[in-house]
Amino acid sequence: MITKILSRSARLSTTARPMLRRGGHGTPSYNEPGGYLFNEKVRVKEDWEDIYYVGMGGGFLLMAIALYYKPDTSVVTWAKKEAEKSLKEKGVSLDYNKTA
C-alpha cells in the first residue's frame, strides 16, 4: 500500500505537467466603471416604485403616530401610581415645602 503511494507521488512529481495559472490576473473581465449607476444615463422609474414609496412612507408615518400615542404600560409607572395612592390614603404628603 505504501509502495503504491510512494511510486505514484514520485511519478507525479517527475512528469511534465502544464503550468497551472492560479490567481493570475489578466485583463479585467467586467465592464469598466463609466460613472453611472447600473450604466443608466437617464433614470427611468419602474411602475412599482411610486407604490412602494407611498406604502413605505405611509407605513412609517402610521407607526410613528401609533408609537407616539401608545399608552404607558411600564411596571415602574404602575408602581409609582400605586405608591402615591397608598401614601395619600395614609395621609403622607409628597410635596416638598421649601423653608426660607
Gaussian input, Z-matrix of N, CA and C with variables (Angstrom, degrees):
# hf/3-21g

backbone

0 1
 N
 C     1     B1
 C     2     B2     1     A1
 N     3     B3     2     A2     1     D1
 C     4     B4     3     A3     2     D2
 C     5     B5     4     A4     3     D3
 N     6     B6     5     A5     4     D4
 C     7     B7     6     A6     5     D5
 C     8     B8     7     A7     6     D6
 N     9     B9     8     A8     7     D7
 C    10    B10     9     A9     8     D8
 C    11    B11    10    A10     9     D9
 N    12    B12    11    A11    10    D10
 C    13    B13    12    A12    11    D11
 C    14    B14    13    A13    12    D12
 N    15    B15    14    A14    13    D13
 C    16    B16    15    A15    14    D14
 C    17    B17    16    A16    15    D15
 N    18    B18    17    A17    16    D16
 C    19    B19    18    A18    17    D17
 C    20    B20    19    A19    18    D18
 N    21    B21    20    A20    19    D19
 C    22    B22    21    A21    20    D20
 C    23    B23    22    A22    21    D21
 N    24    B24    23    A23    22    D22
 C    25    B25    24    A24    23    D23
 C    26    B26    25    A25    24    D24
 N    27    B27    26    A26    25    D25
 C    28    B28    27    A27    26    D26
 C    29    B29    28    A28    27    D27
 N    30    B30    29    A29    28    D28
 C    31    B31    30    A30    29    D29
 C    32    B32    31    A31    30    D30
 N    33    B33    32    A32    31    D31
 C    34    B34    33    A33    32    D32
 C    35    B35    34    A34    33    D33
 N    36    B36    35    A35    34    D34
 C    37    B37    36    A36    35    D35
 C    38    B38    37    A37    36    D36
 N    39    B39    38    A38    37    D37
 C    40    B40    39    A39    38    D38
 C    41    B41    40    A40    39    D39
 N    42    B42    41    A41    40    D40
 C    43    B43    42    A42    41    D41
 C    44    B44    43    A43    42    D42
 N    45    B45    44    A44    43    D43
 C    46    B46    45    A45    44    D44
 C    47    B47    46    A46    45    D45
 N    48    B48    47    A47    46    D46
 C    49    B49    48    A48    47    D47
 C    50    B50    49    A49    48    D48
 N    51    B51    50    A50    49    D49
 C    52    B52    51    A51    50    D50
 C    53    B53    52    A52    51    D51
 N    54    B54    53    A53    52    D52
 C    55    B55    54    A54    53    D53
 C    56    B56    55    A55    54    D54
 N    57    B57    56    A56    55    D55
 C    58    B58    57    A57    56    D56
 C    59    B59    58    A58    57    D57
 N    60    B60    59    A59    58    D58
 C    61    B61    60    A60    59    D59
 C    62    B62    61    A61    60    D60
 N    63    B63    62    A62    61    D61
 C    64    B64    63    A63    62    D62
 C    65    B65    64    A64    63    D63
 N    66    B66    65    A65    64    D64
 C    67    B67    66    A66    65    D65
 C    68    B68    67    A67    66    D66
 N    69    B69    68    A68    67    D67
 C    70    B70    69    A69    68    D68
 C    71    B71    70    A70    69    D69
 N    72    B72    71    A71    70    D70
 C    73    B73    72    A72    71    D71
 C    74    B74    73    A73    72    D72
 N    75    B75    74    A74    73    D73
 C    76    B76    75    A75    74    D74
 C    77    B77    76    A76    75    D75
 N    78    B78    77    A77    76    D76
 C    79    B79    78    A78    77    D77
 C    80    B80    79    A79    78    D78
 N    81    B81    80    A80    79    D79
 C    82    B82    81    A81    80    D80
 C    83    B83    82    A82    81    D81
 N    84    B84    83    A83    82    D82
 C    85    B85    84    A84    83    D83
 C    86    B86    85    A85    84    D84
 N    87    B87    86    A86    85    D85
 C    88    B88    87    A87    86    D86
 C    89    B89    88    A88    87    D87
 N    90    B90    89    A89    88    D88
 C    91    B91    90    A90    89    D89
 C    92    B92    91    A91    90    D90
 N    93    B93    92    A92    91    D91
 C    94    B94    93    A93    92    D92
 C    95    B95    94    A94    93    D93
 N    96    B96    95    A95    94    D94
 C    97    B97    96    A96    95    D95
 C    98    B98    97    A97    96    D96
 N    99    B99    98    A98    97    D97
 C   100   B100    99    A99    98    D98
 C   101   B101   100   A100    99    D99
 N   102   B102   101   A101   100   D100
 C   103   B103   102   A102   101   D101
 C   104   B104   103   A103   102   D102
 N   105   B105   104   A104   103   D103
 C   106   B106   105   A105   104   D104
 C   107   B107   106   A106   105   D105
 N   108   B108   107   A107   106   D106
 C   109   B109   108   A108   107   D107
 C   110   B110   109   A109   108   D108
 N   111   B111   110   A110   109   D109
 C   112   B112   111   A111   110   D110
 C   113   B113   112   A112   111   D111
 N   114   B114   113   A113   112   D112
 C   115   B115   114   A114   113   D113
 C   116   B116   115   A115   114   D114
 N   117   B117   116   A116   115   D115
 C   118   B118   117   A117   116   D116
 C   119   B119   118   A118   117   D117
 N   120   B120   119   A119   118   D118
 C   121   B121   120   A120   119   D119
 C   122   B122   121   A121   120   D120
 N   123   B123   122   A122   121   D121
 C   124   B124   123   A123   122   D122
 C   125   B125   124   A124   123   D123
 N   126   B126   125   A125   124   D124
 C   127   B127   126   A126   125   D125
 C   128   B128   127   A127   126   D126
 N   129   B129   128   A128   127   D127
 C   130   B130   129   A129   128   D128
 C   131   B131   130   A130   129   D129
 N   132   B132   131   A131   130   D130
 C   133   B133   132   A132   131   D131
 C   134   B134   133   A133   132   D132
 N   135   B135   134   A134   133   D133
 C   136   B136   135   A135   134   D134
 C   137   B137   136   A136   135   D135
 N   138   B138   137   A137   136   D136
 C   139   B139   138   A138   137   D137
 C   140   B140   139   A139   138   D138
 N   141   B141   140   A140   139   D139
 C   142   B142   141   A141   140   D140
 C   143   B143   142   A142   141   D141
 N   144   B144   143   A143   142   D142
 C   145   B145   144   A144   143   D143
 C   146   B146   145   A145   144   D144
 N   147   B147   146   A146   145   D145
 C   148   B148   147   A147   146   D146
 C   149   B149   148   A148   147   D147
 N   150   B150   149   A149   148   D148
 C   151   B151   150   A150   149   D149
 C   152   B152   151   A151   150   D150
 N   153   B153   152   A152   151   D151
 C   154   B154   153   A153   152   D152
 C   155   B155   154   A154   153   D153
 N   156   B156   155   A155   154   D154
 C   157   B157   156   A156   155   D155
 C   158   B158   157   A157   156   D156
 N   159   B159   158   A158   157   D157
 C   160   B160   159   A159   158   D158
 C   161   B161   160   A160   159   D159
 N   162   B162   161   A161   160   D160
 C   163   B163   162   A162   161   D161
 C   164   B164   163   A163   162   D162
 N   165   B165   164   A164   163   D163
 C   166   B166   165   A165   164   D164
 C   167   B167   166   A166   165   D165
 N   168   B168   167   A167   166   D166
 C   169   B169   168   A168   167   D167
 C   170   B170   169   A169   168   D168
 N   171   B171   170   A170   169   D169
 C   172   B172   171   A171   170   D170
 C   173   B173   172   A172   171   D171
 N   174   B174   173   A173   172   D172
 C   175   B175   174   A174   173   D173
 C   176   B176   175   A175   174   D174
 N   177   B177   176   A176   175   D175
 C   178   B178   177   A177   176   D176
 C   179   B179   178   A178   177   D177
 N   180   B180   179   A179   178   D178
 C   181   B181   180   A180   179   D179
 C   182   B182   181   A181   180   D180
 N   183   B183   182   A182   181   D181
 C   184   B184   183   A183   182   D182
 C   185   B185   184   A184   183   D183
 N   186   B186   185   A185   184   D184
 C   187   B187   186   A186   185   D185
 C   188   B188   187   A187   186   D186
 N   189   B189   188   A188   187   D187
 C   190   B190   189   A189   188   D188
 C   191   B191   190   A190   189   D189
 N   192   B192   191   A191   190   D190
 C   193   B193   192   A192   191   D191
 C   194   B194   193   A193   192   D192
 N   195   B195   194   A194   193   D193
 C   196   B196   195   A195   194   D194
 C   197   B197   196   A196   195   D195
 N   198   B198   197   A197   196   D196
 C   199   B199   198   A198   197   D197
 C   200   B200   199   A199   198   D198
 N   201   B201   200   A200   199   D199
 C   202   B202   201   A201   200   D200
 C   203   B203   202   A202   201   D201
 N   204   B204   203   A203   202   D202
 C   205   B205   204   A204   203   D203
 C   206   B206   205   A205   204   D204
 N   207   B207   206   A206   205   D205
 C   208   B208   207   A207   206   D206
 C   209   B209   208   A208   207   D207
 N   210   B210   209   A209   208   D208
 C   211   B211   210   A210   209   D209
 C   212   B212   211   A211   210   D210
 N   213   B213   212   A212   211   D211
 C   214   B214   213   A213   212   D212
 C   215   B215   214   A214   213   D213
 N   216   B216   215   A215   214   D214
 C   217   B217   216   A216   215   D215
 C   218   B218   217   A217   216   D216
 N   219   B219   218   A218   217   D217
 C   220   B220   219   A219   218   D218
 C   221   B221   220   A220   219   D219
 N   222   B222   221   A221   220   D220
 C   223   B223   222   A222   221   D221
 C   224   B224   223   A223   222   D222
 N   225   B225   224   A224   223   D223
 C   226   B226   225   A225   224   D224
 C   227   B227   226   A226   225   D225
 N   228   B228   227   A227   226   D226
 C   229   B229   228   A228   227   D227
 C   230   B230   229   A229   228   D228
 N   231   B231   230   A230   229   D229
 C   232   B232   231   A231   230   D230
 C   233   B233   232   A232   231   D231
 N   234   B234   233   A233   232   D232
 C   235   B235   234   A234   233   D233
 C   236   B236   235   A235   234   D234
 N   237   B237   236   A236   235   D235
 C   238   B238   237   A237   236   D236
 C   239   B239   238   A238   237   D237
 N   240   B240   239   A239   238   D238
 C   241   B241   240   A240   239   D239
 C   242   B242   241   A241   240   D240
 N   243   B243   242   A242   241   D241
 C   244   B244   243   A243   242   D242
 C   245   B245   244   A244   243   D243
 N   246   B246   245   A245   244   D244
 C   247   B247   246   A246   245   D245
 C   248   B248   247   A247   246   D246
 N   249   B249   248   A248   247   D247
 C   250   B250   249   A249   248   D248
 C   251   B251   250   A250   249   D249
 N   252   B252   251   A251   250   D250
 C   253   B253   252   A252   251   D251
 C   254   B254   253   A253   252   D252
 N   255   B255   254   A254   253   D253
 C   256   B256   255   A255   254   D254
 C   257   B257   256   A256   255   D255
 N   258   B258   257   A257   256   D256
 C   259   B259   258   A258   257   D257
 C   260   B260   259   A259   258   D258
 N   261   B261   260   A260   259   D259
 C   262   B262   261   A261   260   D260
 C   263   B263   262   A262   261   D261
 N   264   B264   263   A263   262   D262
 C   265   B265   264   A264   263   D263
 C   266   B266   265   A265   264   D264
 N   267   B267   266   A266   265   D265
 C   268   B268   267   A267   266   D266
 C   269   B269   268   A268   267   D267
 N   270   B270   269   A269   268   D268
 C   271   B271   270   A270   269   D269
 C   272   B272   271   A271   270   D270
 N   273   B273   272   A272   271   D271
 C   274   B274   273   A273   272   D272
 C   275   B275   274   A274   273   D273
 N   276   B276   275   A275   274   D274
 C   277   B277   276   A276   275   D275
 C   278   B278   277   A277   276   D276
 N   279   B279   278   A278   277   D277
 C   280   B280   279   A279   278   D278
 C   281   B281   280   A280   279   D279
 N   282   B282   281   A281   280   D280
 C   283   B283   282   A282   281   D281
 C   284   B284   283   A283   282   D282
 N   285   B285   284   A284   283   D283
 C   286   B286   285   A285   284   D284
 C   287   B287   286   A286   285   D285
 N   288   B288   287   A287   286   D286
 C   289   B289   288   A288   287   D287
 C   290   B290   289   A289   288   D288
 N   291   B291   290   A290   289   D289
 C   292   B292   291   A291   290   D290
 C   293   B293   292   A292   291   D291
 N   294   B294   293   A293   292   D292
 C   295   B295   294   A294   293   D293
 C   296   B296   295   A295   294   D294
 N   297   B297   296   A296   295   D295
 C   298   B298   297   A297   296   D296
 C   299   B299   298   A298   297   D297

   B1=1.4500
   B2=1.5237
   B3=1.3306
   B4=1.4527
   B5=1.5228
   B6=1.3181
   B7=1.4648
   B8=1.5247
   B9=1.3344
   B10=1.4589
   B11=1.5273
   B12=1.3217
   B13=1.4612
   B14=1.5190
   B15=1.3305
   B16=1.4544
   B17=1.5256
   B18=1.3189
   B19=1.4675
   B20=1.5314
   B21=1.3040
   B22=1.4549
   B23=1.5276
   B24=1.3286
   B25=1.4627
   B26=1.5208
   B27=1.3174
   B28=1.4604
   B29=1.5205
   B30=1.3185
   B31=1.4481
   B32=1.5249
   B33=1.3508
   B34=1.4617
   B35=1.5149
   B36=1.3300
   B37=1.4607
   B38=1.5250
   B39=1.3387
   B40=1.4579
   B41=1.5164
   B42=1.3185
   B43=1.4667
   B44=1.5119
   B45=1.2990
   B46=1.4610
   B47=1.5289
   B48=1.3026
   B49=1.4611
   B50=1.5147
   B51=1.3050
   B52=1.4599
   B53=1.5276
   B54=1.2899
   B55=1.4603
   B56=1.5269
   B57=1.3193
   B58=1.4555
   B59=1.5153
   B60=1.3023
   B61=1.4598
   B62=1.5179
   B63=1.2864
   B64=1.4616
   B65=1.5094
   B66=1.2984
   B67=1.4551
   B68=1.5112
   B69=1.3149
   B70=1.4516
   B71=1.5154
   B72=1.3078
   B73=1.4523
   B74=1.5097
   B75=1.2951
   B76=1.4451
   B77=1.5168
   B78=1.2878
   B79=1.4610
   B80=1.5161
   B81=1.3273
   B82=1.4680
   B83=1.5287
   B84=1.3254
   B85=1.4592
   B86=1.5250
   B87=1.3028
   B88=1.4621
   B89=1.5153
   B90=1.3014
   B91=1.4570
   B92=1.5191
   B93=1.2932
   B94=1.4544
   B95=1.5266
   B96=1.3465
   B97=1.4547
   B98=1.5194
   B99=1.3325
   B100=1.4461
   B101=1.5121
   B102=1.3326
   B103=1.4491
   B104=1.5203
   B105=1.3268
   B106=1.4627
   B107=1.5219
   B108=1.3325
   B109=1.4581
   B110=1.5203
   B111=1.3013
   B112=1.4634
   B113=1.5201
   B114=1.3202
   B115=1.4578
   B116=1.5316
   B117=1.3448
   B118=1.4626
   B119=1.5189
   B120=1.2987
   B121=1.4566
   B122=1.5270
   B123=1.3197
   B124=1.4650
   B125=1.5154
   B126=1.3381
   B127=1.4677
   B128=1.5226
   B129=1.3305
   B130=1.4604
   B131=1.5217
   B132=1.3568
   B133=1.4658
   B134=1.5245
   B135=1.3044
   B136=1.4583
   B137=1.5179
   B138=1.3239
   B139=1.4660
   B140=1.5237
   B141=1.3188
   B142=1.4516
   B143=1.5223
   B144=1.3129
   B145=1.4655
   B146=1.5252
   B147=1.3235
   B148=1.4666
   B149=1.5253
   B150=1.3095
   B151=1.4702
   B152=1.5233
   B153=1.3244
   B154=1.4593
   B155=1.5230
   B156=1.3363
   B157=1.4541
   B158=1.5236
   B159=1.3213
   B160=1.4695
   B161=1.5283
   B162=1.3186
   B163=1.4656
   B164=1.5172
   B165=1.3216
   B166=1.4616
   B167=1.5214
   B168=1.3299
   B169=1.4647
   B170=1.5143
   B171=1.3324
   B172=1.4615
   B173=1.5208
   B174=1.3196
   B175=1.4659
   B176=1.5190
   B177=1.3254
   B178=1.4677
   B179=1.5273
   B180=1.3226
   B181=1.4619
   B182=1.5261
   B183=1.3251
   B184=1.4729
   B185=1.5287
   B186=1.3190
   B187=1.4693
   B188=1.5202
   B189=1.3354
   B190=1.4658
   B191=1.5223
   B192=1.3288
   B193=1.4646
   B194=1.5241
   B195=1.3172
   B196=1.4706
   B197=1.5274
   B198=1.3165
   B199=1.4632
   B200=1.5262
   B201=1.3258
   B202=1.4589
   B203=1.5267
   B204=1.3256
   B205=1.4639
   B206=1.5200
   B207=1.3081
   B208=1.4622
   B209=1.5279
   B210=1.3275
   B211=1.4620
   B212=1.5329
   B213=1.3365
   B214=1.4553
   B215=1.5231
   B216=1.3131
   B217=1.4627
   B218=1.5244
   B219=1.3281
   B220=1.4548
   B221=1.5289
   B222=1.2997
   B223=1.4585
   B224=1.5239
   B225=1.3268
   B226=1.4610
   B227=1.5409
   B228=1.3198
   B229=1.4617
   B230=1.5235
   B231=1.3169
   B232=1.4639
   B233=1.5261
   B234=1.3389
   B235=1.4618
   B236=1.5294
   B237=1.3235
   B238=1.4614
   B239=1.5253
   B240=1.3397
   B241=1.4661
   B242=1.5270
   B243=1.3272
   B244=1.4704
   B245=1.5251
   B246=1.3387
   B247=1.4643
   B248=1.5242
   B249=1.3369
   B250=1.4590
   B251=1.5251
   B252=1.3308
   B253=1.4643
   B254=1.5212
   B255=1.3364
   B256=1.4596
   B257=1.5305
   B258=1.3359
   B259=1.4664
   B260=1.5201
   B261=1.3229
   B262=1.4641
   B263=1.5272
   B264=1.3508
   B265=1.4683
   B266=1.5249
   B267=1.3240
   B268=1.4566
   B269=1.5216
   B270=1.3305
   B271=1.4498
   B272=1.5145
   B273=1.3016
   B274=1.4527
   B275=1.5239
   B276=1.3303
   B277=1.4584
   B278=1.5268
   B279=1.3302
   B280=1.4556
   B281=1.5207
   B282=1.3314
   B283=1.4642
   B284=1.5232
   B285=1.3315
   B286=1.4334
   B287=1.5172
   B288=1.3148
   B289=1.4716
   B290=1.5149
   B291=1.3172
   B292=1.4465
   B293=1.5313
   B294=1.2965
   B295=1.4626
   B296=1.5084
   B297=1.3040
   B298=1.4698
   B299=1.4756
   A1=110.91
   A2=115.90
   A3=119.79
   A4=110.32
   A5=116.46
   A6=118.62
   A7=111.16
   A8=116.93
   A9=119.54
   A10=110.49
   A11=115.74
   A12=120.05
   A13=110.14
   A14=117.35
   A15=120.85
   A16=111.80
   A17=115.87
   A18=118.04
   A19=110.38
   A20=117.71
   A21=120.91
   A22=110.78
   A23=117.32
   A24=119.27
   A25=110.64
   A26=117.91
   A27=120.60
   A28=110.38
   A29=117.53
   A30=121.76
   A31=111.13
   A32=117.41
   A33=120.85
   A34=112.01
   A35=116.79
   A36=119.01
   A37=111.61
   A38=118.29
   A39=120.12
   A40=112.91
   A41=118.73
   A42=119.53
   A43=109.54
   A44=115.95
   A45=121.25
   A46=108.10
   A47=114.88
   A48=120.00
   A49=108.10
   A50=116.21
   A51=117.03
   A52=109.62
   A53=115.99
   A54=121.64
   A55=109.42
   A56=115.92
   A57=119.89
   A58=109.07
   A59=116.32
   A60=121.02
   A61=107.85
   A62=115.80
   A63=120.52
   A64=108.84
   A65=115.05
   A66=119.59
   A67=113.00
   A68=117.45
   A69=119.70
   A70=109.83
   A71=116.15
   A72=120.02
   A73=109.23
   A74=114.26
   A75=119.34
   A76=108.42
   A77=115.76
   A78=119.14
   A79=108.99
   A80=117.91
   A81=119.50
   A82=111.05
   A83=115.09
   A84=120.13
   A85=111.35
   A86=117.66
   A87=121.49
   A88=108.71
   A89=115.27
   A90=119.44
   A91=108.71
   A92=115.64
   A93=120.13
   A94=109.72
   A95=117.83
   A96=119.78
   A97=111.53
   A98=114.86
   A99=119.49
   A100=112.87
   A101=118.08
   A102=120.89
   A103=113.59
   A104=118.65
   A105=121.54
   A106=108.97
   A107=116.08
   A108=120.53
   A109=109.21
   A110=117.43
   A111=125.20
   A112=111.41
   A113=116.66
   A114=124.02
   A115=112.08
   A116=116.09
   A117=121.15
   A118=108.63
   A119=116.91
   A120=120.83
   A121=110.35
   A122=117.55
   A123=123.63
   A124=107.18
   A125=116.28
   A126=121.25
   A127=110.22
   A128=116.73
   A129=122.68
   A130=106.95
   A131=116.29
   A132=120.37
   A133=110.73
   A134=115.17
   A135=121.02
   A136=109.09
   A137=117.05
   A138=121.34
   A139=112.34
   A140=117.03
   A141=120.71
   A142=113.20
   A143=119.16
   A144=120.99
   A145=113.14
   A146=118.54
   A147=120.44
   A148=111.00
   A149=116.89
   A150=121.05
   A151=110.04
   A152=116.65
   A153=121.35
   A154=111.01
   A155=117.18
   A156=120.51
   A157=111.39
   A158=117.26
   A159=120.58
   A160=110.13
   A161=116.70
   A162=120.15
   A163=112.72
   A164=117.05
   A165=119.58
   A166=111.51
   A167=117.16
   A168=119.98
   A169=111.36
   A170=116.70
   A171=120.50
   A172=112.20
   A173=115.69
   A174=119.60
   A175=111.99
   A176=116.71
   A177=120.19
   A178=110.83
   A179=116.93
   A180=120.55
   A181=110.85
   A182=117.10
   A183=120.21
   A184=111.62
   A185=117.27
   A186=120.16
   A187=110.52
   A188=117.40
   A189=120.19
   A190=110.87
   A191=117.15
   A192=120.84
   A193=110.70
   A194=116.57
   A195=119.98
   A196=111.16
   A197=117.63
   A198=119.82
   A199=112.11
   A200=117.22
   A201=120.05
   A202=110.80
   A203=117.01
   A204=121.23
   A205=113.51
   A206=118.08
   A207=122.51
   A208=109.65
   A209=117.92
   A210=118.79
   A211=111.30
   A212=115.34
   A213=120.99
   A214=108.62
   A215=117.21
   A216=121.59
   A217=111.90
   A218=117.66
   A219=118.89
   A220=110.55
   A221=115.61
   A222=122.31
   A223=110.15
   A224=116.86
   A225=121.11
   A226=109.82
   A227=116.70
   A228=120.10
   A229=110.65
   A230=116.81
   A231=120.69
   A232=110.09
   A233=117.16
   A234=120.25
   A235=110.90
   A236=117.61
   A237=120.79
   A238=110.87
   A239=116.43
   A240=119.84
   A241=111.07
   A242=116.57
   A243=120.18
   A244=111.27
   A245=116.67
   A246=119.58
   A247=110.68
   A248=117.62
   A249=120.37
   A250=110.64
   A251=117.29
   A252=120.84
   A253=110.86
   A254=116.71
   A255=121.04
   A256=111.01
   A257=117.22
   A258=120.29
   A259=111.20
   A260=117.41
   A261=121.00
   A262=110.42
   A263=115.95
   A264=119.82
   A265=111.05
   A266=118.01
   A267=121.70
   A268=111.73
   A269=117.11
   A270=120.62
   A271=113.81
   A272=118.39
   A273=121.76
   A274=108.11
   A275=115.92
   A276=120.40
   A277=109.73
   A278=115.83
   A279=120.75
   A280=112.27
   A281=117.35
   A282=120.42
   A283=109.41
   A284=114.91
   A285=121.71
   A286=107.98
   A287=116.18
   A288=121.70
   A289=107.61
   A290=114.62
   A291=120.58
   A292=109.63
   A293=116.15
   A294=120.14
   A295=109.02
   A296=114.77
   A297=118.59
   A298=113.02
   D1=-47.38
   D2=-179.36
   D3=-68.69
   D4=-34.71
   D5=179.67
   D6=-65.85
   D7=-35.27
   D8=177.83
   D9=-64.72
   D10=-42.99
   D11=-179.00
   D12=-65.04
   D13=-44.00
   D14=-179.59
   D15=-65.35
   D16=-41.36
   D17=-179.33
   D18=-68.19
   D19=-37.53
   D20=178.90
   D21=-66.33
   D22=-43.08
   D23=-179.95
   D24=-67.20
   D25=-37.05
   D26=178.25
   D27=-66.94
   D28=-40.69
   D29=179.39
   D30=-65.93
   D31=-40.19
   D32=-179.30
   D33=-69.03
   D34=-34.16
   D35=-177.60
   D36=-76.27
   D37=-24.47
   D38=-177.48
   D39=-92.84
   D40=-22.00
   D41=-178.08
   D42=-73.84
   D43=146.88
   D44=179.86
   D45=-78.63
   D46=118.05
   D47=178.43
   D48=-107.87
   D49=148.17
   D50=174.50
   D51=-67.21
   D52=144.73
   D53=-177.20
   D54=-67.61
   D55=123.18
   D56=176.87
   D57=-85.76
   D58=139.41
   D59=179.03
   D60=-107.59
   D61=102.63
   D62=-178.35
   D63=-112.48
   D64=125.09
   D65=177.73
   D66=73.56
   D67=12.04
   D68=178.25
   D69=-74.45
   D70=148.43
   D71=-177.77
   D72=-117.55
   D73=127.15
   D74=176.85
   D75=-113.65
   D76=-140.29
   D77=176.90
   D78=-72.51
   D79=150.11
   D80=-178.57
   D81=-65.49
   D82=139.25
   D83=-178.46
   D84=-100.79
   D85=21.48
   D86=178.98
   D87=-126.38
   D88=167.47
   D89=178.07
   D90=-75.13
   D91=130.14
   D92=178.90
   D93=-64.42
   D94=145.31
   D95=179.94
   D96=-63.57
   D97=136.17
   D98=-178.89
   D99=-111.83
   D100=-0.34
   D101=177.98
   D102=97.49
   D103=-1.11
   D104=180.00
   D105=-117.22
   D106=141.98
   D107=178.21
   D108=-71.89
   D109=126.43
   D110=-177.57
   D111=55.93
   D112=25.11
   D113=178.25
   D114=57.28
   D115=32.85
   D116=177.59
   D117=-97.69
   D118=118.50
   D119=179.48
   D120=-76.84
   D121=-40.67
   D122=177.73
   D123=-122.71
   D124=127.99
   D125=-177.63
   D126=-73.72
   D127=124.62
   D128=177.16
   D129=-115.31
   D130=122.64
   D131=-179.57
   D132=-74.16
   D133=144.42
   D134=173.38
   D135=-82.97
   D136=167.40
   D137=-177.31
   D138=-67.70
   D139=-33.76
   D140=-173.33
   D141=-83.26
   D142=-12.32
   D143=-171.72
   D144=-65.59
   D145=-42.81
   D146=-179.97
   D147=-63.13
   D148=-42.74
   D149=179.19
   D150=-63.24
   D151=-40.55
   D152=179.85
   D153=-64.15
   D154=-47.06
   D155=-178.28
   D156=-63.74
   D157=-43.30
   D158=179.44
   D159=-66.30
   D160=-42.95
   D161=-179.38
   D162=-65.40
   D163=-45.55
   D164=-179.24
   D165=-69.94
   D166=-41.53
   D167=178.42
   D168=-63.61
   D169=-43.91
   D170=177.86
   D171=-64.41
   D172=-39.11
   D173=178.23
   D174=-63.85
   D175=-43.90
   D176=177.70
   D177=-64.17
   D178=-40.44
   D179=179.42
   D180=-64.13
   D181=-46.61
   D182=178.51
   D183=-62.51
   D184=-39.57
   D185=179.90
   D186=-67.60
   D187=-38.51
   D188=178.20
   D189=-63.99
   D190=-42.29
   D191=178.35
   D192=-65.69
   D193=-42.11
   D194=179.75
   D195=-64.34
   D196=-40.22
   D197=179.35
   D198=-71.59
   D199=-30.16
   D200=178.90
   D201=-68.57
   D202=-40.10
   D203=-177.54
   D204=-95.97
   D205=12.15
   D206=179.11
   D207=-64.92
   D208=135.02
   D209=179.03
   D210=-68.61
   D211=149.14
   D212=179.93
   D213=-80.77
   D214=112.41
   D215=-177.55
   D216=-118.42
   D217=26.85
   D218=-178.37
   D219=-77.85
   D220=154.75
   D221=-179.53
   D222=-67.92
   D223=-34.96
   D224=-177.33
   D225=-64.50
   D226=-43.71
   D227=179.25
   D228=-63.60
   D229=-43.02
   D230=179.28
   D231=-62.88
   D232=-44.63
   D233=-178.64
   D234=-65.31
   D235=-37.25
   D236=178.84
   D237=-64.25
   D238=-43.70
   D239=178.30
   D240=-63.43
   D241=-41.95
   D242=179.03
   D243=-64.74
   D244=-40.42
   D245=179.74
   D246=-66.53
   D247=-41.37
   D248=177.84
   D249=-63.17
   D250=-41.14
   D251=178.74
   D252=-64.58
   D253=-41.98
   D254=-179.83
   D255=-65.17
   D256=-42.65
   D257=179.50
   D258=-68.68
   D259=-34.54
   D260=178.51
   D261=-65.72
   D262=-39.82
   D263=178.08
   D264=-65.77
   D265=-33.01
   D266=179.34
   D267=-80.12
   D268=-13.29
   D269=178.03
   D270=90.38
   D271=14.96
   D272=179.26
   D273=-86.54
   D274=132.07
   D275=-179.51
   D276=-88.63
   D277=134.50
   D278=179.27
   D279=-94.55
   D280=-5.85
   D281=-178.60
   D282=-82.43
   D283=142.74
   D284=178.70
   D285=-97.29
   D286=119.55
   D287=178.81
   D288=-94.67
   D289=110.75
   D290=-177.70
   D291=-77.67
   D292=128.24
   D293=178.19
   D294=-99.37
   D295=143.45
   D296=-175.68
   D297=-81.56

